[in-house]
């Protein structure tokens, strides 16, 4: 008999990671979105979300882990937020998973989870802007293009910082016996 690709324990871990991403976004977005600075919400959210994404990817390690986490997260967003959020979270997750699958073929080691988290956080911003521009052209139609470059650099830096903290937390959780990893 063939075993399933994901175990129930892995589905639960991915779901808890997705729920942590949703809780972080639910706290950060209401505080930063009224400021109407493109990329500010993503920049601040990238720091905290990257911590949880790295822990989740380090635990799951299989190809498709990022898509599993972001797929569950996007479904939570579809129910609790909006179809636009669902769209950019899912598109960012699919793009990032595709890129990471080509580069790493899984998330073993320390580099792959960091790169996966950073690419995901950087990918959702252009998708969010494209979908937001499509649905709200009056709000996003007059933004200078250089702002997107500055926002992507800021997202990269905060996601990278959060990813390194996520690695440190993963190692500490493993050392304490609270997180079981193979080959980390």
N, CA, C and O atoms as a DFTB+ gen file, in Angstrom:
736 C
 N C O
     1  1       0.842      -1.186       0.000
     2  2       0.000       0.000       0.000
     3  2       0.882       1.241       0.000
     4  3       1.852       1.331       0.752
     5  1       0.535       2.179      -0.841
     6  2       1.316       3.407      -0.961
     7  2       0.937       4.380       0.158
     8  3      -0.241       4.570       0.459
     9  1       1.955       4.992       0.766
    10  2       1.685       5.959       1.823
    11  2       1.426       7.335       1.217
    12  3       1.865       7.627       0.104
    13  1       0.725       8.156       1.943
    14  2       0.407       9.511       1.490
    15  2       1.670      10.377       1.510
    16  3       2.578      10.153       2.311
    17  1       1.711      11.368       0.614
    18  2       2.865      12.271       0.543
    19  2       2.992      13.083       1.829
    20  3       4.091      13.246       2.358
    21  1       1.870      13.592       2.330
    22  2       1.851      14.365       3.566
    23  2       1.161      13.540       4.643
    24  3       0.135      12.909       4.388
    25  1       1.720      13.543       5.838
    26  2       1.065      12.879       6.963
    27  2       0.085      13.849       7.609
    28  3       0.127      15.053       7.356
    29  1      -0.773      13.323       8.422
    30  2      -1.729      14.176       9.142
    31  2      -0.987      15.174      10.017
    32  3      -1.389      16.332      10.123
    33  1       0.073      14.736      10.633
    34  2       0.882      15.617      11.480
    35  2       1.463      16.784      10.673
    36  3       1.529      17.909      11.169
    37  1       1.882      16.517       9.432
    38  2       2.429      17.572       8.578
    39  2       1.339      18.544       8.124
    40  3       1.571      19.751       8.055
    41  1       0.155      18.021       7.816
    42  2      -0.969      18.907       7.479
    43  2      -1.303      19.833       8.651
    44  3      -1.558      21.023       8.466
    45  1      -1.296      19.276       9.839
    46  2      -1.599      20.082      11.031
    47  2      -0.523      21.138      11.245
    48  3      -0.837      22.287      11.557
    49  1       0.736      20.764      11.082
    50  2       1.825      21.734      11.254
    51  2       1.735      22.849      10.214
    52  3       1.905      24.024      10.539
    53  1       1.467      22.475       8.964
    54  2       1.311      23.477       7.910
    55  2       0.118      24.387       8.204
    56  3       0.186      25.595       7.977
    57  1      -0.959      23.815       8.702
    58  2      -2.140      24.614       9.049
    59  2      -1.854      25.577      10.190
    60  3      -2.303      26.723      10.162
    61  1      -1.122      25.130      11.179
    62  2      -0.771      26.006      12.296
    63  2       0.167      27.126      11.834
    64  3       0.065      28.257      12.311
    65  1       1.067      26.817      10.920
    66  2       1.944      27.844      10.353
    67  2       1.119      28.869       9.578
    68  3       1.334      30.074       9.706
    69  1       0.175      28.383       8.776
    70  2      -0.692      29.285       8.014
    71  2      -1.538      30.144       8.942
    72  3      -1.752      31.326       8.672
    73  1      -2.011      29.568      10.019
    74  2      -2.793      30.340      10.992
    75  2      -1.932      31.408      11.662
    76  3      -2.402      32.518      11.911
    77  1      -0.681      31.081      11.953
    78  2       0.232      32.081      12.528
    79  2       0.450      33.235      11.545
    80  3       0.497      34.395      11.952
    81  1       0.584      32.919      10.254
    82  2       0.731      33.961       9.237
    83  2      -0.504      34.854       9.197
    84  3      -0.395      36.072       9.062
    85  1      -1.665      34.248       9.314
    86  2      -2.909      35.021       9.286
    87  2      -3.033      35.921      10.518
    88  3      -3.454      37.072      10.403
    89  1      -2.674      35.411      11.677
    90  2      -2.748      36.212      12.910
    91  2      -1.782      37.394      12.829
    92  3      -2.138      38.514      13.197
    93  1      -0.568      37.147      12.349
    94  2       0.408      38.238      12.193
    95  2      -0.144      39.305      11.252
    96  3      -0.099      40.496      11.560
    97  1      -0.662      38.875      10.111
    98  2      -1.212      39.825       9.145
    99  2      -2.423      40.561       9.706
   100  3      -2.619      41.743       9.422
   101  1      -3.231      39.874      10.496
   102  2      -4.417      40.499      11.087
   103  2      -4.071      41.578      12.093
   104  3      -4.869      42.487      12.324
   105  1      -2.911      41.495      12.687
   106  2      -2.476      42.523      13.630
   107  2      -1.783      43.671      12.886
   108  3      -2.027      44.839      13.188
   109  1      -0.928      43.345      11.926
   110  2      -0.114      44.357      11.256
   111  2      -0.899      45.170      10.228
   112  3      -0.760      46.392      10.172
   113  1      -1.708      44.517       9.427
   114  2      -2.389      45.215       8.331
   115  2      -3.309      46.334       8.816
   116  3      -3.260      47.423       8.244
   117  1      -4.137      46.132       9.828
   118  2      -4.984      47.254      10.263
   119  2      -4.201      48.454      10.796
   120  3      -4.688      49.584      10.745
   121  1      -2.997      48.214      11.303
   122  2      -2.199      49.323      11.824
   123  2      -1.461      50.088      10.728
   124  3      -1.224      51.287      10.869
   125  1      -1.096      49.412       9.638
   126  2      -0.255      50.047       8.624
   127  2      -0.985      50.435       7.346
   128  3      -0.548      51.357       6.657
   129  1      -2.064      49.774       7.010
   130  2      -2.759      50.049       5.750
   131  2      -3.312      51.468       5.652
   132  3      -3.279      52.042       4.564
   133  1      -3.821      52.065       6.740
   134  2      -4.319      53.445       6.625
   135  2      -3.242      54.474       6.269
   136  3      -3.577      55.576       5.833
   137  1      -1.988      54.152       6.439
   138  2      -0.914      55.092       6.129
   139  2      -0.729      55.272       4.628
   140  3      -0.120      56.253       4.202
   141  1      -1.237      54.355       3.821
   142  2      -1.218      54.425       2.353
   143  2       0.175      54.629       1.763
   144  3       0.350      55.372       0.798
   145  1       1.149      53.966       2.350
   146  2       2.507      53.964       1.797
   147  2       2.700      52.604       1.139
   148  3       2.722      51.587       1.832
   149  1       2.840      52.564      -0.189
   150  2       2.965      51.271      -0.874
   151  2       4.145      50.458      -0.361
   152  3       5.276      50.944      -0.327
   153  1       3.881      49.247       0.030
   154  2       4.920      48.345       0.490
   155  2       5.172      48.368       1.977
   156  3       5.851      47.477       2.488
   157  1       4.652      49.352       2.696
   158  2       4.904      49.427       4.139
   159  2       4.319      48.221       4.862
   160  3       4.982      47.614       5.703
   161  1       3.094      47.879       4.538
   162  2       2.449      46.729       5.175
   163  2       3.232      45.458       4.883
   164  3       3.474      44.654       5.783
   165  1       3.628      45.275       3.628
   166  2       4.390      44.080       3.251
   167  2       5.763      44.059       3.919
   168  3       6.249      43.000       4.316
   169  1       6.381      45.222       4.042
   170  2       7.706      45.295       4.659
   171  2       7.662      44.876       6.122
   172  3       8.503      44.098       6.573
   173  1       6.697      45.381       6.853
   174  2       6.590      45.034       8.274
   175  2       6.127      43.593       8.445
   176  3       6.649      42.865       9.289
   177  1       5.147      43.183       7.643
   178  2       4.640      41.819       7.726
   179  2       5.715      40.801       7.344
   180  3       5.755      39.709       7.910
   181  1       6.581      41.143       6.395
   182  2       7.619      40.217       5.924
   183  2       8.542      39.779       7.050
   184  3       8.966      38.624       7.094
   185  1       8.852      40.686       7.951
   186  2       9.736      40.344       9.067
   187  2       9.144      39.224       9.915
   188  3       9.803      38.215      10.165
   189  1       7.912      39.400      10.352
   190  2       7.282      38.430      11.251
   191  2       6.856      37.157      10.516
   192  3       7.008      36.055      11.042
   193  1       6.326      37.308       9.311
   194  2       5.876      36.139       8.553
   195  2       7.050      35.237       8.191
   196  3       6.910      34.014       8.200
   197  1       8.192      35.814       7.874
   198  2       9.362      35.013       7.503
   199  2       9.819      34.110       8.641
   200  3      10.311      33.007       8.402
   201  1       9.662      34.563       9.850
   202  2      10.027      33.736      11.006
   203  2       9.220      32.439      10.973
   204  3       9.783      31.350      11.084
   205  1       7.914      32.557      10.823
   206  2       7.051      31.375      10.839
   207  2       7.229      30.516       9.586
   208  3       7.168      29.289       9.662
   209  1       7.447      31.151       8.443
   210  2       7.640      30.386       7.206
   211  2       8.912      29.548       7.293
   212  3       8.907      28.386       6.885
   213  1       9.992      30.108       7.811
   214  2      11.238      29.355       7.944
   215  2      11.058      28.176       8.894
   216  3      11.521      27.073       8.604
   217  1      10.400      28.392      10.007
   218  2      10.160      27.285      10.942
   219  2       9.321      26.204      10.264
   220  3       9.619      25.017      10.392
   221  1       8.271      26.611       9.542
   222  2       7.416      25.644       8.858
   223  2       8.159      24.872       7.783
   224  3       8.008      23.654       7.685
   225  1       8.963      25.560       6.971
   226  2       9.701      24.887       5.906
   227  2      10.793      23.981       6.458
   228  3      11.050      22.907       5.915
   229  1      11.434      24.418       7.542
   230  2      12.472      23.581       8.151
   231  2      11.877      22.300       8.726
   232  3      12.521      21.251       8.708
   233  1      10.665      22.382       9.231
   234  2      10.011      21.191       9.780
   235  2       9.489      20.269       8.684
   236  3       9.657      19.053       8.772
   237  1       8.860      20.829       7.652
   238  2       8.244      19.990       6.625
   239  2       9.263      19.448       5.616
   240  3       9.213      18.266       5.276
   241  1      10.166      20.268       5.143
   242  2      11.320      19.929       4.306
   243  2      11.014      19.351       2.931
   244  3      11.925      19.302       2.105
   245  1       9.819      18.917       2.633
   246  2       9.512      18.282       1.347
   247  2       9.267      19.322       0.260
   248  3       8.859      20.447       0.549
   249  1       9.517      18.939      -0.993
   250  2       9.093      19.821      -2.086
   251  2       7.570      20.008      -2.012
   252  3       6.827      19.055      -1.774
   253  1       7.132      21.229      -2.216
   254  2       5.705      21.532      -2.111
   255  2       5.296      22.087      -0.761
   256  3       4.138      22.463      -0.573
   257  1       6.229      22.145       0.187
   258  2       5.903      22.610       1.542
   259  2       5.453      24.064       1.555
   260  3       4.500      24.414       2.250
   261  1       6.130      24.905       0.795
   262  2       5.755      26.317       0.760
   263  2       4.379      26.490       0.127
   264  3       3.578      27.306       0.582
   265  1       4.112      25.729      -0.910
   266  2       2.797      25.804      -1.548
   267  2       1.708      25.266      -0.622
   268  3       0.594      25.790      -0.617
   269  1       2.008      24.245       0.150
   270  2       1.035      23.729       1.122
   271  2       0.701      24.792       2.165
   272  3      -0.471      25.049       2.442
   273  1       1.725      25.406       2.739
   274  2       1.506      26.431       3.761
   275  2       0.744      27.622       3.183
   276  3      -0.243      28.073       3.764
   277  1       1.203      28.129       2.040
   278  2       0.555      29.310       1.466
   279  2      -0.813      28.975       0.873
   280  3      -1.689      29.837       0.813
   281  1      -0.999      27.739       0.438
   282  2      -2.322      27.328      -0.039
   283  2      -3.350      27.334       1.074
   284  3      -4.470      27.812       0.895
   285  1      -2.967      26.802       2.221
   286  2      -3.865      26.821       3.389
   287  2      -4.085      28.260       3.842
   288  3      -5.203      28.655       4.170
   289  1      -3.006      29.038       3.856
   290  2      -3.104      30.450       4.244
   291  2      -4.038      31.209       3.305
   292  3      -4.844      32.024       3.754
   293  1      -3.931      30.946       2.013
   294  2      -4.798      31.643       1.055
   295  2      -6.259      31.256       1.245
   296  3      -7.144      32.094       1.076
   297  1      -6.524      30.001       1.592
   298  2      -7.908      29.590       1.860
   299  2      -8.469      30.283       3.099
   300  3      -9.637      30.673       3.129
   301  1      -7.625      30.432       4.121
   302  2      -8.047      31.182       5.319
   303  2      -8.354      32.624       4.926
   304  3      -9.344      33.196       5.381
   305  1      -7.507      33.210       4.081
   306  2      -7.732      34.593       3.626
   307  2      -8.989      34.717       2.778
   308  3      -9.681      35.733       2.846
   309  1      -9.292      33.704       1.986
   310  2     -10.500      33.728       1.168
   311  2     -11.741      33.774       2.045
   312  3     -12.696      34.492       1.746
   313  1     -11.725      33.011       3.118
   314  2     -12.872      32.964       4.024
   315  2     -12.940      34.213       4.905
   316  3     -14.019      34.766       5.117
   317  1     -11.794      34.655       5.415
   318  2     -11.791      35.722       6.411
   319  2     -11.479      37.111       5.853
   320  3     -11.779      38.108       6.509
   321  1     -10.891      37.203       4.673
   322  2     -10.491      38.519       4.162
   323  2     -11.192      38.821       2.842
   324  3     -12.321      39.312       2.839
   325  1     -10.533      38.531       1.718
   326  2     -11.123      38.860       0.418
   327  2     -10.527      37.990      -0.678
   328  3      -9.470      37.387      -0.492
   329  1     -11.201      37.926      -1.820
   330  2     -10.647      37.178      -2.951
   331  2      -9.344      37.780      -3.489
   332  3      -8.514      37.054      -4.036
   333  1      -9.157      39.073      -3.343
   334  2      -7.915      39.701      -3.803
   335  2      -6.738      39.191      -2.973
   336  3      -5.693      38.843      -3.523
   337  1      -6.905      39.148      -1.663
   338  2      -5.850      38.644      -0.784
   339  2      -5.590      37.170      -1.093
   340  3      -4.439      36.742      -1.177
   341  1      -6.653      36.406      -1.260
   342  2      -6.524      35.000      -1.652
   343  2      -5.671      34.882      -2.914
   344  3      -4.785      34.031      -2.997
   345  1      -5.945      35.734      -3.884
   346  2      -5.234      35.681      -5.159
   347  2      -3.755      35.950      -5.025
   348  3      -2.946      35.174      -5.534
   349  1      -3.371      37.031      -4.352
   350  2      -1.938      37.334      -4.311
   351  2      -1.164      36.426      -3.376
   352  3       0.023      36.189      -3.595
   353  1      -1.811      35.913      -2.338
   354  2      -1.130      34.950      -1.466
   355  2      -0.886      33.647      -2.223
   356  3       0.209      33.086      -2.161
   357  1      -1.905      33.165      -2.938
   358  2      -1.762      31.918      -3.686
   359  2      -0.788      32.062      -4.856
   360  3       0.039      31.179      -5.080
   361  1      -0.876      33.165      -5.605
   362  2       0.053      33.388      -6.714
   363  2       1.497      33.524      -6.226
   364  3       2.417      32.975      -6.832
   365  1       1.687      34.254      -5.136
   366  2       3.030      34.390      -4.562
   367  2       3.580      33.059      -4.081
   368  3       4.761      32.764      -4.265
   369  1       2.724      32.258      -3.466
   370  2       3.151      30.935      -3.002
   371  2       3.493      30.000      -4.144
   372  3       4.491      29.283      -4.085
   373  1       2.671      30.001      -5.185
   374  2       2.921      29.126      -6.339
   375  2       4.207      29.541      -7.067
   376  3       5.017      28.692      -7.438
   377  1       4.384      30.845      -7.266
   378  2       5.599      31.341      -7.919
   379  2       6.846      30.974      -7.109
   380  3       7.829      30.479      -7.659
   381  1       6.793      31.219      -5.809
   382  2       7.939      30.951      -4.942
   383  2       8.252      29.462      -4.867
   384  3       9.416      29.063      -4.894
   385  1       7.215      28.650      -4.775
   386  2       7.421      27.200      -4.725
   387  2       8.046      26.704      -6.026
   388  3       8.948      25.867      -6.010
   389  1       7.564      27.224      -7.144
   390  2       8.133      26.822      -8.425
   391  2       9.608      27.167      -8.525
   392  3      10.418      26.354      -8.970
   393  1       9.946      28.363      -8.113
   394  2      11.345      28.799      -8.159
   395  2      12.217      27.983      -7.203
   396  3      13.310      27.553      -7.570
   397  1      11.740      27.775      -5.996
   398  2      12.514      27.014      -5.008
   399  2      12.629      25.544      -5.390
   400  3      13.635      24.902      -5.089
   401  1      11.614      25.010      -6.044
   402  2      11.690      23.613      -6.494
   403  2      12.761      23.443      -7.557
   404  3      13.452      22.424      -7.596
   405  1      12.897      24.444      -8.420
   406  2      13.949      24.390      -9.430
   407  2      15.337      24.506      -8.814
   408  3      16.282      23.866      -9.276
   409  1      15.458      25.320      -7.775
   410  2      16.767      25.583      -7.167
   411  2      17.156      24.490      -6.166
   412  3      18.269      23.966      -6.225
   413  1      16.245      24.143      -5.245
   414  2      16.604      23.289      -4.105
   415  2      15.986      21.894      -4.104
   416  3      16.582      20.965      -3.558
   417  1      14.820      21.725      -4.694
   418  2      14.089      20.442      -4.660
   419  2      13.811      19.974      -3.246
   420  3      14.087      18.828      -2.890
   421  1      13.270      20.857      -2.456
   422  2      12.961      20.566      -1.063
   423  2      13.546      21.649      -0.176
   424  3      14.171      22.595      -0.656
   425  1      13.337      21.501       1.102
   426  2      13.763      22.545       2.034
   427  2      14.683      22.005       3.125
   428  3      14.622      22.451       4.271
   429  1      15.525      21.059       2.773
   430  2      16.497      20.534       3.729
   431  2      17.636      21.547       3.879
   432  3      17.937      22.301       2.954
   433  1      18.254      21.550       5.043
   434  2      19.362      22.462       5.288
   435  2      18.862      23.823       5.756
   436  3      17.689      23.994       6.085
   437  1      19.768      24.777       5.778
   438  2      19.409      26.107       6.284
   439  2      19.160      27.127       5.179
   440  3      18.414      28.084       5.387
   441  1      19.762      26.945       4.022
   442  2      19.598      27.927       2.949
   443  2      18.219      27.893       2.307
   444  3      17.621      28.941       2.064
   445  1      17.718      26.717       2.036
   446  2      16.455      26.589       1.303
   447  2      15.272      27.248       2.024
   448  3      14.514      27.968       1.375
   449  1      15.077      27.039       3.331
   450  2      13.963      27.731       3.998
   451  2      14.103      29.255       3.978
   452  3      13.110      29.967       3.828
   453  1      15.322      29.751       4.129
   454  2      15.548      31.204       4.107
   455  2      15.228      31.761       2.725
   456  3      14.502      32.747       2.603
   457  1      15.763      31.139       1.698
   458  2      15.511      31.605       0.336
   459  2      14.022      31.506       0.008
   460  3      13.462      32.413      -0.609
   461  1      13.381      30.413       0.414
   462  2      11.950      30.255       0.166
   463  2      11.122      31.347       0.816
   464  3      10.215      31.897       0.191
   465  1      11.425      31.666       2.064
   466  2      10.676      32.704       2.778
   467  2      10.893      34.075       2.144
   468  3       9.946      34.842       1.973
   469  1      12.132      34.379       1.800
   470  2      12.438      35.691       1.215
   471  2      11.799      35.834      -0.168
   472  3      11.214      36.873      -0.475
   473  1      11.906      34.808      -0.993
   474  2      11.300      34.876      -2.322
   475  2       9.780      35.013      -2.215
   476  3       9.170      35.780      -2.960
   477  1       9.178      34.281      -1.302
   478  2       7.731      34.383      -1.128
   479  2       7.326      35.801      -0.731
   480  3       6.410      36.373      -1.321
   481  1       7.995      36.360       0.254
   482  2       7.635      37.703       0.712
   483  2       7.857      38.743      -0.378
   484  3       7.088      39.698      -0.493
   485  1       8.901      38.563      -1.174
   486  2       9.146      39.506      -2.267
   487  2       8.158      39.300      -3.419
   488  3       7.844      40.248      -4.140
   489  1       7.676      38.089      -3.593
   490  2       6.766      37.792      -4.702
   491  2       5.346      38.283      -4.451
   492  3       4.657      38.679      -5.391
   493  1       4.899      38.264      -3.203
   494  2       3.505      38.652      -2.986
   495  2       3.278      40.148      -3.202
   496  3       2.159      40.552      -3.516
   497  1       4.302      40.972      -3.042
   498  2       4.103      42.413      -3.236
   499  2       3.731      42.766      -4.678
   500  3       2.747      43.478      -4.878
   501  1       4.470      42.303      -5.692
   502  2       4.044      42.631      -7.066
   503  2       2.673      42.057      -7.413
   504  3       1.883      42.699      -8.104
   505  1       2.393      40.844      -6.930
   506  2       1.069      40.267      -7.187
   507  2      -0.017      41.074      -6.486
   508  3      -1.093      41.288      -7.043
   509  1       0.266      41.521      -5.264
   510  2      -0.708      42.338      -4.530
   511  2      -0.943      43.664      -5.236
   512  3      -2.082      44.120      -5.343
   513  1       0.125      44.282      -5.715
   514  2      -0.022      45.556      -6.419
   515  2      -0.778      45.383      -7.735
   516  3      -1.622      46.209      -8.082
   517  1      -0.478      44.320      -8.459
   518  2      -1.162      44.081      -9.738
   519  2      -2.659      43.850      -9.528
   520  3      -3.485      44.423     -10.237
   521  1      -2.997      43.022      -8.566
   522  2      -4.416      42.762      -8.304
   523  2      -5.113      43.990      -7.721
   524  3      -6.262      44.278      -8.057
   525  1      -4.413      44.705      -6.851
   526  2      -5.000      45.914      -6.277
   527  2      -5.201      46.985      -7.342
   528  3      -6.216      47.681      -7.347
   529  1      -4.232      47.115      -8.242
   530  2      -4.368      48.095      -9.322
   531  2      -5.547      47.731     -10.234
   532  3      -6.267      48.604     -10.718
   533  1      -5.725      46.438     -10.455
   534  2      -6.821      45.988     -11.303
   535  2      -8.178      46.296     -10.660
   536  3      -9.105      46.729     -11.344
   537  1      -8.292      46.074      -9.345
   538  2      -9.568      46.272      -8.671
   539  2      -9.754      47.674      -8.093
   540  3     -10.887      48.120      -7.910
   541  1      -8.653      48.373      -7.802
   542  2      -8.720      49.726      -7.228
   543  2      -7.795      50.675      -7.994
   544  3      -6.842      51.189      -7.408
   545  1      -8.042      50.922      -9.278
   546  2      -7.109      51.748     -10.057
   547  2      -7.003      53.185      -9.557
   548  3      -5.961      53.817      -9.730
   549  1      -8.059      53.714      -8.943
   550  2      -8.005      55.089      -8.452
   551  2      -7.030      55.251      -7.288
   552  3      -6.478      56.333      -7.089
   553  1      -6.815      54.187      -6.521
   554  2      -5.914      54.275      -5.378
   555  2      -4.454      54.070      -5.788
   556  3      -3.557      54.698      -5.225
   557  1      -4.215      53.200      -6.759
   558  2      -2.845      52.831      -7.093
   559  2      -2.391      53.332      -8.463
   560  3      -1.299      52.973      -8.904
   561  1      -3.175      54.131      -9.137
   562  2      -2.850      54.567     -10.484
   563  2      -1.778      55.634     -10.575
   564  3      -1.159      55.779     -11.629
   565  1      -1.535      56.383      -9.515
   566  2      -0.610      57.519      -9.572
   567  2       0.639      57.313      -8.723
   568  3       1.160      58.270      -8.150
   569  1       1.117      56.098      -8.635
   570  2       2.294      55.802      -7.818
   571  2       3.525      55.767      -8.720
   572  3       3.513      55.143      -9.782
   573  1       4.577      56.437      -8.289
   574  2       5.827      56.471      -9.060
   575  2       6.465      55.078      -9.072
   576  3       6.469      54.398      -8.046
   577  1       6.997      54.650     -10.205
   578  2       7.577      53.304     -10.321
   579  2       8.759      53.047      -9.371
   580  3       8.969      51.910      -8.950
   581  1       9.518      54.071      -9.035
   582  2      10.668      53.864      -8.160
   583  2      10.254      53.428      -6.759
   584  3      11.046      52.829      -6.032
   585  1       9.012      53.728      -6.383
   586  2       8.527      53.325      -5.061
   587  2       8.484      51.804      -4.956
   588  3       8.737      51.248      -3.887
   589  1       8.168      51.133      -6.052
   590  2       8.126      49.675      -6.040
   591  2       9.513      49.073      -5.806
   592  3       9.646      48.063      -5.115
   593  1      10.526      49.686      -6.374
   594  2      11.896      49.209      -6.187
   595  2      12.319      49.395      -4.731
   596  3      12.897      48.493      -4.126
   597  1      12.028      50.561      -4.180
   598  2      12.359      50.823      -2.773
   599  2      11.612      49.854      -1.859
   600  3      12.186      49.331      -0.903
   601  1      10.341      49.618      -2.150
   602  2       9.546      48.692      -1.340
   603  2      10.104      47.273      -1.417
   604  3      10.178      46.586      -0.398
   605  1      10.500      46.823      -2.616
   606  2      11.060      45.468      -2.760
   607  2      12.372      45.322      -1.993
   608  3      12.624      44.279      -1.389
   609  1      13.208      46.359      -2.012
   610  2      14.462      46.314      -1.252
   611  2      14.159      46.233       0.243
   612  3      14.784      45.455       0.963
   613  1      13.209      47.026       0.703
   614  2      12.834      46.997       2.125
   615  2      12.240      45.637       2.507
   616  3      12.547      45.103       3.573
   617  1      11.401      45.085       1.646
   618  2      10.819      43.764       1.909
   619  2      11.919      42.710       1.955
   620  3      11.906      41.838       2.824
   621  1      12.864      42.783       1.033
   622  2      13.985      41.841       1.026
   623  2      14.748      41.889       2.346
   624  3      15.041      40.847       2.932
   625  1      15.069      43.083       2.812
   626  2      15.867      43.224       4.037
   627  2      15.118      42.734       5.266
   628  3      15.689      42.032       6.100
   629  1      13.843      43.097       5.385
   630  2      13.098      42.654       6.572
   631  2      12.804      41.157       6.519
   632  3      12.829      40.488       7.552
   633  1      12.527      40.623       5.328
   634  2      12.290      39.180       5.206
   635  2      13.560      38.396       5.519
   636  3      13.504      37.340       6.149
   637  1      14.694      38.910       5.083
   638  2      15.963      38.250       5.374
   639  2      16.261      38.260       6.870
   640  3      16.693      37.254       7.432
   641  1      16.027      39.398       7.507
   642  2      16.235      39.486       8.960
   643  2      15.297      38.529       9.693
   644  3      15.725      37.817      10.601
   645  1      14.035      38.508       9.311
   646  2      13.084      37.593       9.931
   647  2      13.435      36.139       9.691
   648  3      13.234      35.294      10.564
   649  1      13.959      35.842       8.508
   650  2      14.346      34.466       8.190
   651  2      15.507      33.999       9.060
   652  3      15.527      32.855       9.513
   653  1      16.466      34.877       9.291
   654  2      17.588      34.498      10.149
   655  2      17.126      34.288      11.597
   656  3      17.620      33.395      12.286
   657  1      16.199      35.097      12.043
   658  2      15.630      34.876      13.378
   659  2      14.856      33.564      13.402
   660  3      14.912      32.827      14.386
   661  1      14.132      33.269      12.322
   662  2      13.424      31.992      12.219
   663  2      14.368      30.803      12.280
   664  3      14.054      29.789      12.904
   665  1      15.537      30.924      11.628
   666  2      16.543      29.858      11.715
   667  2      17.030      29.675      13.140
   668  3      17.162      28.551      13.625
   669  1      17.295      30.787      13.803
   670  2      17.763      30.722      15.201
   671  2      16.699      30.075      16.090
   672  3      17.010      29.244      16.944
   673  1      15.442      30.465      15.878
   674  2      14.356      29.877      16.666
   675  2      14.196      28.391      16.362
   676  3      13.919      27.598      17.261
   677  1      14.369      28.013      15.097
   678  2      14.279      26.599      14.719
   679  2      15.345      25.785      15.435
   680  3      15.059      24.711      15.964
   681  1      16.563      26.289      15.452
   682  2      17.645      25.584      16.134
   683  2      17.392      25.475      17.633
   684  3      17.660      24.437      18.238
   685  1      16.878      26.545      18.230
   686  2      16.589      26.514      19.666
   687  2      15.427      25.567      19.990
   688  3      15.475      24.838      20.980
   689  1      14.392      25.583      19.156
   690  2      13.263      24.662      19.366
   691  2      13.698      23.208      19.197
   692  3      13.225      22.324      19.911
   693  1      14.593      22.969      18.257
   694  2      15.110      21.618      18.045
   695  2      15.961      21.187      19.230
   696  3      15.840      20.063      19.717
   697  1      16.806      22.073      19.680
   698  2      17.667      21.780      20.834
   699  2      16.833      21.505      22.085
   700  3      17.191      20.658      22.902
   701  1      15.721      22.226      22.227
   702  2      14.850      22.033      23.397
   703  2      13.946      20.804      23.258
   704  3      13.253      20.431      24.205
   705  1      13.955      20.178      22.082
   706  2      13.147      18.987      21.864
   707  2      11.700      19.285      21.499
   708  3      10.861      18.385      21.546
   709  1      11.390      20.514      21.138
   710  2      10.019      20.911      20.805
   711  2       9.731      20.843      19.313
   712  3       8.574      20.930      18.902
   713  1      10.772      20.688      18.494
   714  2      10.611      20.626      17.047
   715  2      11.494      19.507      16.526
   716  3      12.709      19.525      16.722
   717  1      10.886      18.535      15.865
   718  2      11.642      17.385      15.359
   719  2      12.016      17.620      13.909
   720  3      11.149      17.783      13.051
   721  1      13.320      17.636      13.641
   722  2      13.814      17.864      12.290
   723  2      14.742      16.726      11.894
   724  3      15.350      16.064      12.735
   725  1      14.828      16.523      10.587
   726  2      15.777      15.558      10.057
   727  2      16.843      16.315       9.272
   728  3      16.513      17.105       8.387
   729  1      18.094      16.088       9.581
   730  2      19.196      16.650       8.806
   731  2      19.258      18.163       8.778
   732  3      19.580      18.746       7.742
   733  1      18.961      18.805       9.883
   734  2      19.002      20.270       9.907
   735  2      20.287      20.728      10.558
   736  3      20.523      21.929      10.680
